[in-house]
Amino acid sequence: MITNEDAGIKDEGDGGAGFLAGCPGRLTGRLLASAGRLLVAVMVVVGLVLGLLPVAFVVATSRLLGQVPAAVSGGPGAETALFTSLVVAAGILGAQQVLIPVQHLLGELAAYRVDGVEQRRLMAAALDAPVAVLEGDGPQGDLRVAAQELEFGVQSPGQAVAGTLALVARYTQLAGFVVLIGVGFSWWAAAGTVGVVAAFRYGQVHGLRQYAQVRAELSASERRIDYLRRLSIEPAAGPELRVFGLAGWCAGLLAEAYTAWLGPLWAARRRVYLWPFVGYSLVGVVALVAVLATFGASSVDERPVATFVLVVQAVLGALRLAEHYPEADLQTAVGLRAARAVDRFAAQVGPRTSEKASPIESPEREIRFEDVSFRYPGRDRPVIDHLDLILPAGRCTAVVGVNGAGKTTLVKLLTRLYEPDSGTIRVDGTDIAAHPAAGWRRRVAVIFQDFARFEVSAADNIGFGAVGALHDRAGIAAAAVDAGADQVLERLPGGPDVPLARHLAGGTSLSGGQWQRIALARALFAMRHGSSVLVLDEPTAALDVRAEARFFEEFRQVTAGATTVLISHRFSTVRHADQIVVLGGGRVVEQGDHQQLLAADGQYAAMFRAQAHRFTEPQETV
Ligand SMILES: Nc1ncnc2c1ncn2[C@@H]1O[C@H](COP(=O)(O)OP(=O)(O)OP(=O)(O)O)[C@@H](O)[C@H]1O
């Protein structure tokens, strides 16, 4: 659960809560650097000019009005002076009209650059993250927030940077008007005007920041809405939603989730945004009345018309700056949220590990689990509990056990997707944790129970077993033959290069068993390119009986010399393994070959007989 302190919403000086909110803090500083110094410098200059132009316009038009009496009375050169002032005022107005789109374009460019940098950081961290981090609740929330904001770019870090730079124009303009009031009328009135603007702005910005904080606190609700929305529109659960008549249930849950999200949001909006805004605005109105009363009390006769008009325009111009800034306020209040999420996520992932680590030696004697224990984060009981196990090199070890016994977890430890809490996994005496994980993984080919189905061609799906050898089309074809996937490839409507995703142009889809053969071929292709440890977690669960029998007939030949770990609930295949290990309670409870374990008449024998019984018992006829 992410607290507000974790989320860094209040602190960090990223703008504070004052009317100058949005000014660069540490985080904004880093993001500004991503936009590029030159671009930021140009934007600051454009902002300064854009801020000064309205002030200059007020001066020019006041001067123009001041020149009218002389022009009317026909004084020498008065008409020319009037015309010059008119041209100057029009020029200023024109320059403003030209610069506003320029400011907008530069802002978009800055946002694009900053979001690009953040997006790359996020993707690098996500692809580098240990599975344990990726599966954690907090990191998942951060990933979602960051990916969503960066993808849509509405209130993204880049927009926060663009918004921050847009404030230069606003506050330059305010400073200009204040100077005009000070010089043209009184510095007390100037200070009063600043006070009015500050009060209004504080109400606006403070409220928005509180609102952003509430949004951050509701991220769990947002995630639930996301899940339900995806459930409703994506094809994965579509068939079951329809067959079990779950559409109404899904719609109801979605409505509930929206209410659970919007209720607190609306309440918070009233609490933190509306009422403080009303309060600060009242303060502002009182100060405004005081300023205007002072001004009204002074006699027009005391000052030239031009000065009077100048001050009136300056006061009104400054007061207009007390409004909500659509180009900056929401962006600076919410936009940094994704950048903080990227920072937090990257901090949990730690420094990047090298993909280029050289592979460590293949096992010659054994892979040994020594007193290994492991507990999933948040779980109170260990899944693997002081486990000792030897996997002889070049032999096939089958691992069996009831559902939830920890077989897949064993594979995750072997492939270093998780690290043991205690104990060591050694390859010929060397601790695998002593080397970069990538170096060890290059020796391991694995098919997980829920293997990946990449939305690329069948050939690439196989080639991803050794991505550096993707060009080895003959090897891919041979691996496909070994896995019995050659017929799948041959029957593909557009050949092996059509994408295996129906929503892609020319794409097609495969059956579960066909996919499993592709995944098998992927692991076997990896074996052709340097992997020597083969891990198969339920490799034939989706294969028909003939395909399974054929696979295991050829399996020994294809995997000859490889250190193989085979997890399966099918005892017809397990029985051929050189060694069979029964896992229970996180430890090895039985070990031996098929005959030895049958003779021992323990758990294995009971499980084997139960399964064999199902196939040999005569079926009752009705
Ligand atoms: N990512 C996870 N986070 C928390 N607990 C997990 C996680 N993955 C698995 N577990 C738990 O660890 C235990 C062992 O799971 P594992 O998948 O290793 O079992 P298994 O022996 O492979 O089961 P099966 O035969 O059903 O595939 C189960 O109780 C499961 O709930």
Ligand as a Chemical Component Dictionary entry (heavy atoms), coordinates in Angstrom:
data_LIG
# 
_chem_comp.id                   LIG 
_chem_comp.type                 NON-POLYMER 
_chem_comp.pdbx_formal_charge   0 
_chem_comp.three_letter_code    LIG 
# 
loop_
_chem_comp_atom.comp_id 
_chem_comp_atom.atom_id 
_chem_comp_atom.alt_atom_id 
_chem_comp_atom.type_symbol 
_chem_comp_atom.charge 
_chem_comp_atom.model_Cartn_x 
_chem_comp_atom.model_Cartn_y 
_chem_comp_atom.model_Cartn_z 
_chem_comp_atom.pdbx_ordinal 
LIG N1  N1  N 0 3.613  -15.388 -7.159  1  
LIG C1  C1  C 0 3.156  -15.994 -6.065  2  
LIG N2  N2  N 0 2.895  -15.285 -4.954  3  
LIG C2  C2  C 0 2.444  -15.884 -3.836  4  
LIG N3  N3  N 0 2.228  -17.201 -3.729  5  
LIG C3  C3  C 0 2.459  -17.982 -4.798  6  
LIG C4  C4  C 0 2.930  -17.417 -6.022  7  
LIG N4  N4  N 0 3.085  -18.417 -6.913  8  
LIG C5  C5  C 0 2.731  -19.553 -6.271  9  
LIG N5  N5  N 0 2.368  -19.292 -5.005  10 
LIG C6  C6  C 0 1.955  -20.270 -4.003  11 
LIG O1  O1  O 0 3.021  -21.178 -3.814  12 
LIG C7  C7  C 0 2.543  -22.490 -3.680  13 
LIG C8  C8  C 0 3.258  -23.420 -4.663  14 
LIG O2  O2  O 0 2.914  -23.024 -5.970  15 
LIG P1  P1  P 0 3.566  -23.739 -7.229  16 
LIG O3  O3  O 0 3.023  -23.070 -8.435  17 
LIG O4  O4  O 0 5.027  -23.809 -7.073  18 
LIG O5  O5  O 0 2.939  -25.204 -7.084  19 
LIG P2  P2  P 0 2.981  -26.429 -8.099  20 
LIG O6  O6  O 0 3.515  -27.589 -7.331  21 
LIG O7  O7  O 0 3.706  -26.083 -9.342  22 
LIG O8  O8  O 0 1.435  -26.628 -8.374  23 
LIG P3  P3  P 0 0.666  -27.214 -9.656  24 
LIG O9  O9  O 0 0.866  -28.689 -9.660  25 
LIG O10 O10 O 0 -0.744 -26.852 -9.370  26 
LIG O11 O11 O 0 1.210  -26.539 -10.860 27 
LIG C9  C9  C 0 1.038  -22.439 -3.874  28 
LIG O12 O12 O 0 0.442  -22.491 -2.599  29 
LIG C10 C10 C 0 0.781  -21.075 -4.495  30 
LIG O13 O13 O 0 -0.416 -20.512 -4.014  31 
# 
loop_
_chem_comp_bond.comp_id 
_chem_comp_bond.atom_id_1 
_chem_comp_bond.atom_id_2 
_chem_comp_bond.value_order 
_chem_comp_bond.pdbx_ordinal 
LIG N1  C1  SING 1  
LIG C1  N2  SING 2  
LIG C1  C4  DOUB 3  
LIG N2  C2  DOUB 4  
LIG C2  N3  SING 5  
LIG N3  C3  DOUB 6  
LIG C3  C4  SING 7  
LIG C3  N5  SING 8  
LIG C4  N4  SING 9  
LIG N4  C5  DOUB 10 
LIG C5  N5  SING 11 
LIG N5  C6  SING 12 
LIG C6  O1  SING 13 
LIG C6  C10 SING 14 
LIG O1  C7  SING 15 
LIG C7  C8  SING 16 
LIG C7  C9  SING 17 
LIG C8  O2  SING 18 
LIG O2  P1  SING 19 
LIG P1  O3  DOUB 20 
LIG P1  O4  SING 21 
LIG P1  O5  SING 22 
LIG O5  P2  SING 23 
LIG P2  O6  DOUB 24 
LIG P2  O7  SING 25 
LIG P2  O8  SING 26 
LIG O8  P3  SING 27 
LIG P3  O9  DOUB 28 
LIG P3  O10 SING 29 
LIG P3  O11 SING 30 
LIG C9  O12 SING 31 
LIG C9  C10 SING 32 
LIG C10 O13 SING 33 
# 
